[in-house]
Amino acid sequence: MNKKIALVTGANKGIGYETAKQLAQAGVKVLAASRNKEKGEAAVASLKKEGLDVEFLQLDVLNENDIDNAYNFIQEQFGKLDILVNNAGIQIESTEWASNTAVQVNEAALRETLDTNFFSIVKLTDKLLPLIKKSGSGRIVNLSSILGSLALHADENSPIYSSKLFAYNASKTILNAYTIHLAAAVKNDGIKVNAAHPGWVKTDMGTDAAPMNVAEGAKTSVSLALLDEKGPTGKYIHLEQVLPW
Ligand SMILES: NC(=O)c1ccc[n+]([C@@H]2O[C@H](COP(=O)([O-])OP(=O)(O)OC[C@H]3O[C@@H](n4cnc5c(N)ncnc54)[C@H](OP(=O)(O)O)[C@@H]3O)[C@@H](O)[C@H]2O)c1
């Protein structure tokens, strides 16, 4: 079987759903993972209606049993994983993006955010890494955000200077650190690991105020998932542009 196999987390809606769709349209077999069975199955049914090769996988990224089951399923069915898109994420501390929560955010919210946006990604990636190594040309895409950029947060003239949602932003900063470290660790295994900033995208998280639609918003994830062997690794990318860490 020559088809590439991809796993996309949080694929029932938003950027994850659209990423699953565009990867399947590019000829990849996509395991569209969602924590909620009904929502996940409904999303997969609508993609299948378009004739796309997509399968539902139940995966709450915070649930270790789900992570083990995902590993076992992929190992048994395919024996390898070519693409992992760590897309699932949360932003729980404020509905106001242009705010500063550093003196308000409580420890529970900080931990919950880091658990979903960082620790779960390390756990899932670690578990699946032996299968990704078997691909020979594995691609790992970590959904970061421009809001994780320390360089831009430190610059008073940057467009994100006023958007200091501490828990969310810090979760993406540490995910960026993981991206760089992991990319270096697996560079001799044919695996490329990059951090994606999708742009500010109209989704439940991005809100209707966002300028980009989901089709545009999924482009960075999709292009990083489909990088050829000359493509970058250990980079922080929005569309074709490299962002400062
Ligand atoms: N939208 C933007 O402007 C923007 C900008 C920069 C970065 N991002 C990043 O892009 C990614 C996708 O964002 P989005 O805008 O598409 O957000 P969204 O519409 O809120 O979708 C988030 C997805 O993550 C899933 N999820 C959350 N916690 C999960 C868990 N524990 N296990 C499994 N799935 C879980 C959600 O599932 P449920 O439906 O079950 O809640 C949903 O499928 C996120 O990592 C986000 O931080 C988005």
PDBQT file of the ligand as one rigid body, heavy atoms in Angstrom, charges set to zero:
ROOT
HETATM    1  N1  LIG A 301      -8.214  29.970  14.715  1.00  0.00    +0.000 N 
HETATM    2  C1  LIG A 301      -7.095  30.692  14.790  1.00  0.00    +0.000 C 
HETATM    3  O1  LIG A 301      -7.105  31.897  14.449  1.00  0.00    +0.000 OA
HETATM    4  C2  LIG A 301      -5.807  30.081  15.261  1.00  0.00    +0.000 A 
HETATM    5  C3  LIG A 301      -4.650  30.896  15.243  1.00  0.00    +0.000 A 
HETATM    6  C4  LIG A 301      -3.437  30.338  15.634  1.00  0.00    +0.000 A 
HETATM    7  C5  LIG A 301      -3.385  29.022  16.051  1.00  0.00    +0.000 A 
HETATM    8  N2  LIG A 301      -4.520  28.255  16.079  1.00  0.00    +0.000 N 
HETATM    9  C6  LIG A 301      -4.388  26.852  16.526  1.00  0.00    +0.000 C 
HETATM   10  O2  LIG A 301      -4.930  25.989  15.535  1.00  0.00    +0.000 OA
HETATM   11  C7  LIG A 301      -5.461  24.804  16.164  1.00  0.00    +0.000 C 
HETATM   12  C8  LIG A 301      -6.899  24.595  15.708  1.00  0.00    +0.000 C 
HETATM   13  O3  LIG A 301      -7.650  25.720  16.124  1.00  0.00    +0.000 OA
HETATM   14  P1  LIG A 301      -9.125  26.068  15.619  1.00  0.00    +0.000 P 
HETATM   15  O4  LIG A 301      -9.163  27.522  15.416  1.00  0.00    +0.000 OA
HETATM   16  O5  LIG A 301      -9.541  25.145  14.551  1.00  0.00    +0.000 OA
HETATM   17  O6  LIG A 301      -9.937  25.780  16.979  1.00  0.00    +0.000 OA
HETATM   18  P2  LIG A 301     -11.397  25.131  17.241  1.00  0.00    +0.000 P 
HETATM   19  O7  LIG A 301     -12.313  25.424  16.115  1.00  0.00    +0.000 OA
HETATM   20  O8  LIG A 301     -11.735  25.576  18.615  1.00  0.00    +0.000 OA
HETATM   21  O9  LIG A 301     -11.079  23.564  17.215  1.00  0.00    +0.000 OA
HETATM   22  C9  LIG A 301     -10.259  23.000  18.191  1.00  0.00    +0.000 C 
HETATM   23  C10 LIG A 301     -10.266  21.501  18.011  1.00  0.00    +0.000 C 
HETATM   24  O10 LIG A 301      -9.445  20.927  19.051  1.00  0.00    +0.000 OA
HETATM   25  C11 LIG A 301     -10.207  19.905  19.660  1.00  0.00    +0.000 C 
HETATM   26  N3  LIG A 301      -9.768  19.594  21.031  1.00  0.00    +0.000 N 
HETATM   27  C12 LIG A 301      -9.654  20.418  22.093  1.00  0.00    +0.000 A 
HETATM   28  N4  LIG A 301      -9.263  19.702  23.166  1.00  0.00    +0.000 NA
HETATM   29  C13 LIG A 301      -9.127  18.410  22.759  1.00  0.00    +0.000 A 
HETATM   30  C14 LIG A 301      -8.775  17.210  23.396  1.00  0.00    +0.000 A 
HETATM   31  N5  LIG A 301      -8.485  17.155  24.713  1.00  0.00    +0.000 N 
HETATM   32  N6  LIG A 301      -8.715  16.077  22.666  1.00  0.00    +0.000 NA
HETATM   33  C15 LIG A 301      -9.002  16.100  21.337  1.00  0.00    +0.000 A 
HETATM   34  N7  LIG A 301      -9.387  17.203  20.683  1.00  0.00    +0.000 NA
HETATM   35  C16 LIG A 301      -9.448  18.345  21.407  1.00  0.00    +0.000 A 
HETATM   36  C17 LIG A 301     -11.641  20.403  19.612  1.00  0.00    +0.000 C 
HETATM   37  O11 LIG A 301     -12.557  19.350  19.868  1.00  0.00    +0.000 OA
HETATM   38  P3  LIG A 301     -14.067  19.655  20.421  1.00  0.00    +0.000 P 
HETATM   39  O12 LIG A 301     -14.892  20.076  19.240  1.00  0.00    +0.000 OA
HETATM   40  O13 LIG A 301     -14.478  18.340  21.003  1.00  0.00    +0.000 OA
HETATM   41  O14 LIG A 301     -13.940  20.746  21.452  1.00  0.00    +0.000 OA
HETATM   42  C18 LIG A 301     -11.674  20.881  18.163  1.00  0.00    +0.000 C 
HETATM   43  O15 LIG A 301     -11.802  19.803  17.295  1.00  0.00    +0.000 OA
HETATM   44  C19 LIG A 301      -5.317  25.027  17.673  1.00  0.00    +0.000 C 
HETATM   45  O16 LIG A 301      -4.164  24.362  18.150  1.00  0.00    +0.000 OA
HETATM   46  C20 LIG A 301      -5.159  26.533  17.791  1.00  0.00    +0.000 C 
HETATM   47  O17 LIG A 301      -4.450  26.914  18.966  1.00  0.00    +0.000 OA
HETATM   48  C21 LIG A 301      -5.726  28.749  15.685  1.00  0.00    +0.000 A 
ENDROOT
TORSDOF 0
